[in-house]
Structures are given as structure tokens and as C-alpha cells.
Amino acid sequence: MKAIICERYGPPEQLQLLDVPAPVPQKGQVLVRVCATSVNDQDWSMVNGTPRIYRLIFGLFRPRHPVPGIELSGVVEALGPGVSRWRLGDKVYGDVSNGGMGTYADFVVAPEPELRRIPDGLSFVQAAALPHALELAHQALIGIGKLKEGERVLLNGAGGGVGTFALQLAKQQGCTVWGVDTGDKLKAMSALGFDHVIDYTQQDFTQLGERFDLVVDMKTKRSPRELLRALVPNGRYVTVGGDPGRLIALLFARLLGRRNLHIVALKSNQNLDSLASLISNGTLKPVIDGPYTLEDAPRLVRYFGEGRHTGKVVMVVGGTK
Ligand SMILES: NC(=O)c1ccc[n+]([C@@H]2O[C@H](COP(=O)([O-])OP(=O)(O)OC[C@H]3O[C@@H](n4cnc5c(N)ncnc54)[C@H](OP(=O)(O)O)[C@@H]3O)[C@@H](O)[C@H]2O)c1
């Protein structure tokens, strides 16, 4: 099969499309023919080996698993022993990061419970854009953030995958939504329905003089004290990721009693089945940058890492749209 291979940590230009043996499904695993995959923060970190502390997970000296990619849509091609939920030919999608990486390839093996049936009416390209970012957005806003109707919500790092889903979830509840990002994304964000957009290179959202009921942060870069300044008295702050040092400071602040500061620990694919009808009827729509092809992966990983994308960067694999 064809796969994108990352032999060592470094710039994405070192990624190569090579012929490698297809994986064989073991007990409880499903072999999926990948039709589309998407670029995520984890791929950028895995290819670059940064922040360096992540090498404890990806491999100390080189990536332990050389094929990047955690998100897929595709077709069940073979079943390992003991698999009961899936049949050959089923159309599936999912965030398979719990079972490793490897979706930048014609085939990948995934643990049976990490896959979900593609909702009716959804293309492979759309399905590949959903699992990771929609789950992060849902768990941050609804699960932990306890979003309520009509609240004032600020999304920091709002132009990417998580932010564009978070906007849709907040708008469903009639909230007023501020979005913080930079560059060309700001225009695209206004078109998508953000009520206010802020350029983080020009303005610090913690110094706006506005107070929010809920702040969801995709890129935590500020101290707990600064973040608390942006909240109304009973406001909640929820981060999905950011600078490791800042996240540790948040954990300490929480331990010291700031119980309205939260960090999401993603539970992959948890709500996808219950959101299927909203996905099928178009209430929740992925914002897709692309689709591109797998051959483009080196350029796209850089494009993503430099934050030039809007929404989800999707690649088709093996020519399926
Ligand atoms: N909690 C968990 O379990 C878990 C699991 C997986 C991933 N994650 C995290 O979830 C996040 C993924 O979000 P995503 O997929 O939406 O990423 P994304 O598509 O890269 O979007 C993030 C956006 O934030 C912008 N940004 C960068 N620095 C910023 C700053 N200082 N202020 C405001 N905006 C800034 C980026 O733009 P520029 O680059 O142009 O600045 C980009 O547009 C990552 O932080 C990842 O580490 C969390």
C-alpha cells in the first residue's frame, strides 16, 4: 500500500509517500481502506517532534510509528479475530488515536470500538473532518463548559477545526460568539457567523474590558490570573490545549481552588452517534479546507502548522471523494 512515512523528526518536507506492507488486523481490530483523512495538531507535533516532551509519547529518537494521521473515513476491508460489530463493506469513520496513528495510508488497522458508522448523507470527505474536532468542541462547550442559552461565549484560536464546530454548537443555543484568531481567517470567520472577531496580534482578549460566561481556548497562552479577568463572576474557562507550561499552571490553579478553570481530556468518538442526526440534517457542518490528496501531505502539514488553514484540512486517499 501507499503511505506517508516519517522516518525522523524534522520539517514536514522530509515526509515521503512510499510503498509499504499493509497492516494485518489482530484480535479486536478492523482493517479499514482509508478514503479520506485530515490534518491535526498531533500530526504536526509528531512530524516535528515538538514540543520535545511529546517525544516521550511518539518515540525518544524517532517516531515509533512512522505513519502520521489519527482521523479517517473509509470502508471495512477485513476483520481481526473476535470482531463482531462490523461487516465487510461498512462505511466507517473515527478518531483512532487511542489505537495509535497511521491514517495517512491506503489502509490502517483500528480497534473495533474506535469506529463509528458514517451518518446518512455524509461524504467520506465530510466524515473525515468530524471526529476529532467535533468531539473536542462538544466536550469543551457542552460536556465541561455546560453552555447555556443566550450566553456570551469567547473562542480563542477559533479559525481552526475545533473553533468552527464550537461556533456552530454555541449558535444553536442562541449565544453571542466572539472569535479570536489572525490573518485571512478573520474574514472567513465573520462569513461563518461569528458576531465579533478579534485579531490576537492586535488585541489581547483578556484586556478587552468585556466579560464572558464561557471562554473555550484552543491555544492557551496566558496565565490563570489573566484568564480569570475575562470571566463574569460565575464564568467558566475551558481549554482544549496550548503551551504545556500554561496548562500546568492551570492545573495548579484548579488544585488551589479555581474550580471554574477546566482542561479537556478528550474521550474520542464519545458523542458521534448521538450527534448523527444533527450531522445528517446539516445542522452541524464541517468547514473543509480542501479536499487535497495524500501526495500533498508534506505541504499540508506545514500549511496546518503555520496556521494558514481555515476549518479542517482534508486529504482524499486512493482517489475516493
Ligand atoms: N485536550 C485533549 O485531549 C486534546 C487532544 C487532542 C488535541 N488537543 C488540542 O486541541 C487543539 C486543536 O485545535 P484545532 O484542531 O482547532 O487546531 P487548529 O486548527 O490549529 O486551530 C487553532 C487556531 O489557533 C490559532 N492560534 C495560534 N496561536 C494563537 C493565539 N496565541 N491566540 C489565538 N489563536 C491562536 C491558530 O492560528 P495561527 O497558527 O495562524 O496563529 C489556529 O487558527 C490543539 O491545541 C491540540 O493540542 C487536545
The ligand as an ORCA input file, in Angstrom:
! r2SCAN-3c Opt
* xyz 0 1
  N      -7.449     18.010     25.335
  C      -7.188     16.961     24.578
  O      -7.400     15.810     24.974
  C      -6.662     17.188     23.201
  C      -6.487     16.142     22.288
  C      -6.013     16.431     21.024
  C      -5.723     17.742     20.664
  N      -5.876     18.747     21.573
  C      -5.581     20.165     21.274
  O      -6.704     20.721     20.620
  C      -6.263     21.822     19.844
  C      -6.701     21.592     18.422
  O      -7.409     22.652     17.935
  P      -7.695     22.781     16.365
  O      -7.720     21.436     15.736
  O      -8.830     23.692     16.194
  O      -6.324     23.481     15.905
  P      -6.086     24.436     14.682
  O      -6.926     24.015     13.508
  O      -4.597     24.535     14.538
  O      -6.665     25.850     15.192
  C      -6.053     26.609     16.181
  C      -6.059     28.064     15.754
  O      -5.495     28.839     16.815
  C      -4.731     29.898     16.249
  N      -3.778     30.424     17.221
  C      -2.464     30.108     17.388
  N      -1.935     30.826     18.407
  C      -2.928     31.595     18.892
  C      -3.009     32.553     19.931
  N      -1.946     32.894     20.679
  N      -4.184     33.164     20.155
  C      -5.269     32.859     19.408
  N      -5.262     31.963     18.406
  C      -4.107     31.327     18.148
  C      -4.076     29.242     15.042
  O      -3.692     30.237     14.117
  P      -2.139     30.630     13.792
  O      -1.376     29.339     13.824
  O      -2.216     31.314     12.464
  O      -1.667     31.552     14.856
  C      -5.227     28.366     14.509
  O      -6.018     29.076     13.581
  C      -4.758     21.873     19.944
  O      -4.345     22.804     20.915
  C      -4.417     20.450     20.382
  O      -3.189     20.374     21.061
  C      -6.357     18.473     22.806
*
